[in-house]
């Protein structure tokens, strides 16, 4: 992105110093010929609980959420291991994050108008790190996903959080 192009602002962003665990839609037969959703594994539940707690602290001054408007959600997962990078499915990581964001940022999954998710290995990010950004879309507007994707912004946030000792 050239320096002349302005970045589209986001309403909220957060960094997590780990790999987002994958939520998979898994169902089992309940014995009565009806499929029921399997219980989530402990690691996913722990991640969601910790992330919810962190969001609660960081959202105190964001009174526009949850919104009834549509939203843009951007998720970028950084990896330090080529093996982890190749083996992780970003769609399942997105499911984990969207499960947590619902009710905190929006009321219904249908309000997510644009979802951008990516994974990268980036030398300037020296540990596993996830960047999540949310923008409320007002008046039926949409976003230019390339401007809002926040790749440079996410690296800046990682470096700021690392300097504050929030992530190592």
N, C-alpha and C positions, 0 to 999 in steps of 0.2 A: 504494500500500500504506500502510495507516495505521501510525502509530508503535507502536500497541499490538500489532500482529501481529509475532511473532518471525520472523526470517529463518532459513530452513533452512540449515545450514552445508554447505559443500562440502569435499571432501578435498584438492582441488588446483585452483588457478586460475593462469592465465598470460595475459599481454597481449603482443600482437605489433603493432608500429608500421607495419603495411602492410596491403594488401589481400591476402586469401588467394587464390592462383591457383586456377582451376577445373580439376579433374580430370574428364575425360569418359571414359566407358567407350567406347572406340573400337576396332573390330576390323577386320582386313583378311583377305582370302583368302590363305592361304599357298601357293597354287598346287597344292595337293593336295586342294582342296575342303574345307579345314578352316579355321575362323576362328581367328586368333591375335590377341592384344591388341597394339595399336600401342604403340611406345615413347613414353614421356612426353617432353614438350618440356623443353628445358634449364631454362627458368625454373621449372617445377614441381619438377624434380629438385633444383635449387639451393635453393628454398624448403624442401623436405622435409629436405634435409641440414642446413640451418641451424636449422630448427625442432627436429630430432632432437638436435642438439648442445646447444641451449638446454635442451631437456627433460632431457637427461642431467645437466646441471649443477643444474637446479632440483629434480630428483627424488631427489637423494642421500639425503635424510632421510625419504623416503616409502617405508618398507619394506613396506607393505601392497600395493604394486603391483609387478608385475601381479597382479591378483586373479583368483580363480576365481568370484567373485560377479558378479551383474549390476551394471551401472553406468548412471548418468544422465550424459549429455553435453549441455552447453549451449554454443552458439556464437553470439556476437553480433558482426557485422561493422559497424563504423561507417564512413561515407563522408563526405567533404567535398564531393564533386562530385555534383550531381543526375544528370548523365549517367552516371557510374559506377554510382550507386545504381540507376538504372533498367535498366542493361544487364547487371548481374551476376545470375547464377542461384545462389541460395543452396544448392540441392541439390548442385551441382557443387563449391562451396566446402566443404560438409560432407564430401564424399567425400575431398577432399584431407586434411582434418584427421583424419578417421577412419582413413585409411591410416597416418598417422603415430602416432596414439594406440594402435593395435593393437600388441600385444607389449610396449608400455611400461606400459599401464594394464590391459589385459585380453587374453585369449588368443584369443578367437574373436569375430567380428562379432555372433554371436547373443547375446552377453552385454550388448549395448547395449539396455537395456530401454526407456529413454526418451531421445529425441533432440529437443532444442529448438534450433532455429536461426532467427535473425532478422537483419534488416538495418535500419539506422537512419541518419538524418542527425540529429545532435544538436549543438546549439550549444556545449555544455560540453566536447565532444571536438573539438579543433581540427585533427586530422589523421586520415588513414585509420588505423584501429586495430581489431584483432580481440581479443575476449575469449573465452577458452575455460575452462570449468569442468567438473570431473569429481567425481562423488559415487559412492562405493561403496554399493550397496544390499544391506544384510544382512538375513537372516531373511525373504526374500521381500518386503520392504517396497518401497514405491514412493515417489515424491516428488510434492509439490504443485508442478507445473512453474511456476506463477505466482510462488510464493515463492522458488524456487531459480533462476529465470531470470537473476537477478543484474543487472538493468539498472542499478540504482543502484550496486551493488557494482562493476560493470565501469567505471563512470564514476569512482568513487573510486580504483580501481586505476590507471586511465589517469592521473589527476591525480598520484598518488603516483609513478608511473614517470617522468612528465614532470618532476616536481620533482627527481628523482634523476638526470636526464639520460639515462635509458635509452631513452626515446622523446622526440622533439622536438615 
